[in-house]
């Protein structure tokens, strides 16, 4: 055997390795899971080739719509009515939706308004209440939805109804078919990593009882320096 050749078993072992990082989380919300198959035993799968499965049938859905955009109102009402009346799901929306003057005059919305559940951003914990999320808008709507969940994020289905749609791959025209595919577990998953942002202020005492501000964010962090013209240090690693 040549010195430059390796045993077949060693070559095969090396070929099963992947440059893709392993998925740190296998659970998404109370019900969502990554579908496992025999190939995952030997290899680390590409984060773009995962598939969704449900531990139990999803019952609750959070619908987030783009704010101050009249064009989103009709799709929002269509989706909410369909989820409640056809799929018999519990639908959560933001409290501000219930007070939207443009929606209050909508007869179709009035028919389902009393069946909607609401939450208050920053006050109500949705971690174990939401099985999956539907976003209607652009990338900003998706980024906001991600910020609401600082632990396990349920599967997010983002419809492109905004100005920027790099992260929103779904078109709304045939939303019934697409949402049904997700509910039945016939959907592909694209895994995305989030950034952990820790904000420490000067002369602020950090203790176990009062830890520094800690946020998980998708894609980017914006720090407002306020009235100060200087920003001391940013550590990226």
N, C-alpha and C positions, 0 to 999 in steps of 0.2 A: 504493500500500500504506500502510495506517495506521501511524503511528509505534508504536502499542501492539501491533502484530502482528509475529510473528517468522516467518521462513521455516519451511516444514513440516519440513525436514530437521533444523533446530535443535530444534524442539519434540520430534520423535521421539527425538533424541539425549538430551534431558533426561529423557524419560519412561523411558528404559532404566536410569536410575540408581536405586539403592535406598538406603534408610536403614540397611539391614542391613550390618554389617561383613563384609568378605570373610573367608572361612575361611582361617586361617593354616596349617592342616595338611590335606593331602589323603590322608595315609596313617595307618592305625590298626593298629599291630602289624605283624607280618611280611607278612600277607596282605590285610588290609582296605583298601579304597579307597572314595572317593566316586564314585558313578556319574556320568559326564559326559554331557551332552546338548547339543544345538545351542543351546538357550536360554541356557546358561551362558556362551556366547561373548560375548553382548551384555549380559547382566545379571548382577547379583550376587544369587544365590538366597537366599531366606529360609532361615536355619539350621534351621528346623523342617520343611523340605520336601526334605531330602537323602535319597538312597537308597544302600544299601550294595551293593557288589559285591566280588568276591574276585579278587585277582591270580592266586592259585592255590588249589586246594581246601584248606580248613582241616583240619588234622590234630590240633592240640592245643587243649585247653580247660582253663581253670582254673575249678574250682567252689568258690565261697566260701559257706559257710553261717553263719547266725546262731549265735553261741555260747550255750551254756547255755539252749537252748530245745528241749524234748523234741518239740514239735509239728513241728519242721523235720526230724527224723531220718528219718521215713518218706519224705517227698518227696526228701530227699537221696539215700537209697539207691536209690529208683526211678530217679532221674535218672542217677546214676553207672552203674548196671547197664545202662541203656538206651544210654547213650553208648558204653560199652565193647563190649557184646554186639551191639547193632543197628547202630551207626554206626561201629564199629571205630576209635574215636578214642583218643588218648592223653590220659588225664585226670590233671590235677595237683590236689592238695589240700594243705591245710596239714598240717604234721607233727603238730599237736595232734589232728587228726582220727583218726590212726592209733592214738592212745592213749586215745581217748574210751571210757570204760567202758560207756556205754550202747550204743555201736556194736559193741563187741567181742562182745557176746552176741547180735548180730543175725545169723541164719544167712545171709540174703541178702547182707549186707555181707561176711561171711567169704568168700563165693564170688568176690568181685572185689578183695578187699583187696590181694592180692599183685600185682595188675595196676596199682595206683595209683602215680603218681609224687608225690613230696613236695618241699617247699621250706621253707627257714627264713627267716622274716621278718627283713629287715635284713641278711641274710648272702648269700642267693642272688639273683642278678640274673635276672629273668624277662623282660627287655626283648625279646629276640629268640626266646623260647621259646614264647610263648603266642599263639595265633591269635585266640581270643575268650574272653570271661569270662561265666560264669553265676553270678548272685548269688541266694541263697535267704534272704530275711529282709526287713528294712526298709531305711529310708534309711541308717541307720548302717552296715549291711553294704556298701552301695554306696560310701559315703564311704571306708570302709576299703580296699575294692578299688582305688579311685582312687589312694589313697596309696601302694600297692605299686608303682605305675608312675610313675616320676619323669621319664620321657621320653615316648615314644609310647605311648598307651593303646589296647589292642585294643578292638574293639567289645564293649560290655557289655550283657548281657541280664539284667534284674533282675526276679525274680518276687516278688510281694507276699506275704510270709509273716511279716511283722513287725507291730509296733504302728503305726508311721508308714510310709506308702507314697506320699508325694508324688512320689518319683523312681523308683518301681517299678511300671510300668504293666501288667506281665504277670500273668495269673492262672495257677495251676499246673494246673488241671483238664485242659487239653488241651496239656500241655507238649510232647508228641511232635510235634504239627503245627506249633506255633510255632517250636520249635528247628529243625525241618526247613526251614521257610521261611527262616530266617536262614542256615542252611548252604548253601542253594541260591541265596542272593543275592536273595531276594524280600522284603527287609525295608526299612522306612523308618528313617532315622537322625535322631535329635535331637542336634544339636551343642551341647555345653556348654563354657563357658569356665572355666578354672581360675585361681586366684589364686596368685601367686608370693609366698611369705613368706620374708623374709630376717631372720634373728635375729642381732643384734650385741650382744655383752655388753660391759659397762663394763671398760675397761683390757685388753680382749682385742686382741692384735696380729693384724691381718689381713694376710696375705701370699698370694702365688699358691700357695705350698705348703700354706697353711692358710687357705682362704677361709671366710667366715662361713656359718652354717647356712642352707641354701637349700632350700625345699620348695615343691612344687606341690600345691595342695589344692583340693578342690571345695567351693564354697559358703561355708565358714567356717573361721576359725582360732581356736583356744582357746589362750591363753597362761597358763600356771600361774606365778604370781609367787612361789611357794614361801613361805619364811618371811618375806619382805619385805612390809610392808604397803603399799608404794608401787610404782607402775608409772610410770617416768619419761615416756616418749614413745611414742606410736603414730603412725606416718606412714602415711596411706592416700591412694593416688593411682592 
